[in-house]
Amino acid sequence: METPQTINARTQAAQPYTPLAQETRANLPTSEAAYHLNRREQTLRGWACLENGPLRPMRINGRLAWPVSELRRLLGVA
């Protein structure tokens, strides 16, 4: 029989990123944005390169930063 501590530990391990509704940062790196969108990181990089995806990232020192507000809008998260 599992204890509440083991169930909680298993749940935390299955969800490695902060839920989008609780995210406090303005932008997310590609890996986290891909997780929330259920896409591969390379798909988001393709969207950024070709500028044909449903949202556009910001480029900060050559790195892609995906706006949390746009991710929320796209996914319908309040």
Secondary structure, 3 states (H helix, E strand, C coil): CCCHHHHHHHHHHHCCCCCHHHCCCCEECHHHHHHHHCCCHHHHHHHHHHCCCCCCCEEECCEEEEEHHHHHHHHCCC
